[in-house]
């Protein structure tokens, strides 16, 4: 009879697969337009011959050879590759493909944790008896995605989420990497610390100050030594460096925040344009909250000027809200907290966080909020009209003027100082 302890070592407690689509948006555009294949494709804002606003949403692997990557300003991408094929984002098309890909995942397990449209964790521990080994399941999923969608995916398989995610990124595109149980630490030790979850630029600098250039170097430090250098986060970094990650795959998608932002076609200091934009963003965020059945307690304003300096201001209130009028009024208050600057504004954004279910949110109402049920009824009517006829069909002018006269004069006065 096999020694039980040996059996335990040979069989991992979990089999986790990390699936990451390769250049998803750009790959779909190349699939739908065969003439774009093997050419640099950049999906994002209109570059307007190098003067455009906005950023790159996705870049094909051909475009990446020019140093183009997601979140890069679109004008920089154009300068690096003016002969590239620049295309607008078609989010509905990408969502359709994503839905079909996730339906492929569901053929093998219902434990699927979505990270984005093109990335997910799958726990197939309970699926191996029916579908074969984790390796076979990963290969089948990769093959079915290609045969049904014409797209490639990279696959990482390991005993935990962190190692599986690292594995999927090593041999892109169309990579397939398995990390056998018990070899996690060896697998990680020679990889650069940038592949360590949670090691952002600041943390990476702190680790380099300790003499760490690889994940293996981090693994040599005791949790106490790392915690002394970089705080409580050091314990988690040390565990990951050891190849340890106890987080389970969660099939429940927990939304932590909802936001919207807008980059102006031209930098502006026009207060009415700024207020109108905050109104529009408030409407968008509130509509998303109501659509998800959520309410928010915290609101963050993102403010970026023409020199790309970004400032954020945050506030929290009780009770929670899903009403655009509340978000808008709070955004104006946050705007007042932005330091005086002579520079024009390039981008504004609003993010609602600390979300809770609308059904479970506090029922406490503001002393100065008369007839809240009427506001809810009006919002419901607006949502119905906008859903049927579009968001441009109808909007509320009244909340645009709320606080505008008071804040407009004050903000413009500040700008003239």
ChimeraX attribute file (.defattr): number of C-alpha atoms within 10 A of each C-alpha:
attribute: neighborCount
match mode: 1-to-1
recipient: residues
	/A:1	3
	/A:2	6
	/A:3	7
	/A:4	9
	/A:5	8
	/A:6	9
	/A:7	10
	/A:8	10
	/A:9	11
	/A:10	12
	/A:11	13
	/A:12	16
	/A:13	12
	/A:14	17
	/A:15	24
	/A:16	27
	/A:17	32
	/A:18	27
	/A:19	28
	/A:20	26
	/A:21	24
	/A:22	23
	/A:23	22
	/A:24	22
	/A:25	27
	/A:26	27
	/A:27	23
	/A:28	19
	/A:29	23
	/A:30	20
	/A:31	15
	/A:32	12
	/A:33	10
	/A:34	9
	/A:35	10
	/A:36	16
	/A:37	16
	/A:38	12
	/A:39	15
	/A:40	23
	/A:41	27
	/A:42	32
	/A:43	23
	/A:44	25
	/A:45	19
	/A:46	20
	/A:47	24
	/A:48	12
	/A:49	11
	/A:50	16
	/A:51	13
	/A:52	17
	/A:53	22
	/A:54	20
	/A:55	21
	/A:56	26
	/A:57	21
	/A:58	24
	/A:59	30
	/A:60	26
	/A:61	22
	/A:62	16
	/A:63	22
	/A:64	18
	/A:65	12
	/A:66	14
	/A:67	14
	/A:68	24
	/A:69	20
	/A:70	17
	/A:71	13
	/A:72	17
	/A:73	20
	/A:74	29
	/A:75	22
	/A:76	18
	/A:77	25
	/A:78	22
	/A:79	15
	/A:80	15
	/A:81	20
	/A:82	15
	/A:83	11
	/A:84	19
	/A:85	16
	/A:86	23
	/A:87	18
	/A:88	14
	/A:89	19
	/A:90	13
	/A:91	11
	/A:92	9
	/A:93	12
	/A:94	17
	/A:95	14
	/A:96	11
	/A:97	21
	/A:98	19
	/A:99	12
	/A:100	14
	/A:101	23
	/A:102	18
	/A:103	12
	/A:104	17
	/A:105	23
	/A:106	13
	/A:107	11
	/A:108	21
	/A:109	17
	/A:110	16
	/A:111	20
	/A:112	22
	/A:113	20
	/A:114	19
	/A:115	12
	/A:116	9
	/A:117	19
	/A:118	21
	/A:119	20
	/A:120	19
	/A:121	26
	/A:122	27
	/A:123	26
	/A:124	25
	/A:125	18
	/A:126	14
	/A:127	17
	/A:128	16
	/A:129	10
	/A:130	8
	/A:131	15
	/A:132	11
	/A:133	15
	/A:134	22
	/A:135	18
	/A:136	12
	/A:137	19
	/A:138	26
	/A:139	13
	/A:140	15
	/A:141	19
	/A:142	24
	/A:143	16
	/A:144	17
	/A:145	20
	/A:146	15
	/A:147	11
	/A:148	12
	/A:149	15
	/A:150	14
	/A:151	22
	/A:152	22
	/A:153	23
	/A:154	24
	/A:155	30
	/A:156	28
	/A:157	29
	/A:158	29
	/A:159	27
	/A:160	27
	/A:161	26
	/A:162	23
	/A:163	29
	/A:164	25
	/A:165	25
	/A:166	22
	/A:167	25
	/A:168	26
	/A:169	21
	/A:170	16
	/A:171	13
	/A:172	18
	/A:173	17
	/A:174	17
	/A:175	19
	/A:176	21
	/A:177	20
	/A:178	19
	/A:179	20
	/A:180	15
	/A:181	18
	/A:182	15
	/A:183	12
	/A:184	21
	/A:185	19
	/A:186	15
	/A:187	19
	/A:188	24
	/A:189	19
	/A:190	13
	/A:191	18
	/A:192	15
	/A:193	25
	/A:194	15
	/A:195	18
	/A:196	21
	/A:197	15
	/A:198	15
	/A:199	17
	/A:200	13
	/A:201	10
	/A:202	9
	/A:203	18
	/A:204	18
	/A:205	15
	/A:206	16
	/A:207	22
	/A:208	14
	/A:209	11
	/A:210	15
	/A:211	11
	/A:212	19
	/A:213	18
	/A:214	20
	/A:215	27
	/A:216	22
	/A:217	20
	/A:218	26
	/A:219	21
	/A:220	13
	/A:221	16
	/A:222	13
	/A:223	20
	/A:224	13
	/A:225	14
	/A:226	22
	/A:227	17
	/A:228	12
	/A:229	16
	/A:230	15
	/A:231	12
	/A:232	13
	/A:233	16
	/A:234	24
	/A:235	18
	/A:236	17
	/A:237	24
	/A:238	25
	/A:239	16
	/A:240	23
	/A:241	30
	/A:242	21
	/A:243	25
	/A:244	18
	/A:245	15
	/A:246	11
	/A:247	9
	/A:248	15
	/A:249	19
	/A:250	15
	/A:251	14
	/A:252	10
	/A:253	10
	/A:254	10
	/A:255	12
	/A:256	11
	/A:257	16
	/A:258	20
	/A:259	19
	/A:260	18
	/A:261	20
	/A:262	16
	/A:263	16
	/A:264	16
	/A:265	12
	/A:266	13
	/A:267	15
	/A:268	16
	/A:269	17
	/A:270	12
	/A:271	15
	/A:272	13
	/A:273	12
	/A:274	19
	/A:275	21
	/A:276	17
	/A:277	21
	/A:278	26
	/A:279	24
	/A:280	20
	/A:281	24
	/A:282	29
	/A:283	22
	/A:284	18
	/A:285	24
	/A:286	27
	/A:287	20
	/A:288	18
	/A:289	25
	/A:290	18
	/A:291	11
	/A:292	13
	/A:293	14
	/A:294	23
	/A:295	26
	/A:296	29
	/A:297	19
	/A:298	20
	/A:299	24
	/A:300	20
	/A:301	25
	/A:302	21
	/A:303	20
	/A:304	18
	/A:305	19
	/A:306	14
	/A:307	10
	/A:308	11
	/A:309	11
	/A:310	14
	/A:311	13
	/A:312	16
	/A:313	17
	/A:314	16
	/A:315	13
	/A:316	15
	/A:317	11
	/A:318	13
	/A:319	14
	/A:320	23
	/A:321	24
	/A:322	26
	/A:323	20
	/A:324	22
	/A:325	21
	/A:326	14
	/A:327	27
	/A:328	27
	/A:329	19
	/A:330	20
	/A:331	26
	/A:332	20
	/A:333	16
	/A:334	18
	/A:335	20
	/A:336	15
	/A:337	13
	/A:338	15
	/A:339	9
	/A:340	14
	/A:341	12
	/A:342	11
	/A:343	15
	/A:344	15
	/A:345	23
	/A:346	23
	/A:347	24
	/A:348	22
	/A:349	20
	/A:350	26
	/A:351	20
	/A:352	27
	/A:353	18
	/A:354	16
	/A:355	22
	/A:356	19
	/A:357	15
	/A:358	18
	/A:359	10
	/A:360	9
	/A:361	17
	/A:362	14
	/A:363	10
	/A:364	9
	/A:365	13
	/A:366	10
	/A:367	6
	/A:368	7
	/A:369	9
	/A:370	10
	/A:371	9
	/A:372	12
	/A:373	10
	/A:374	10
	/A:375	14
	/A:376	13
	/A:377	11
	/A:378	13
	/A:379	20
	/A:380	14
	/A:381	12
	/A:382	18
	/A:383	19
	/A:384	12
	/A:385	15
	/A:386	16
	/A:387	11
	/A:388	10
	/A:389	11
	/A:390	11
	/A:391	15
	/A:392	7
	/A:393	11
	/A:394	12
	/A:395	16
	/A:396	14
	/A:397	10
	/A:398	8
	/A:399	16
	/A:400	20
	/A:401	15
	/A:402	14
	/A:403	14
	/A:404	18
	/A:405	10
	/A:406	10
	/A:407	17
	/A:408	19
	/A:409	12
	/A:410	12
	/A:411	17
	/A:412	14
	/A:413	11
	/A:414	14
	/A:415	14
	/A:416	9
	/A:417	8
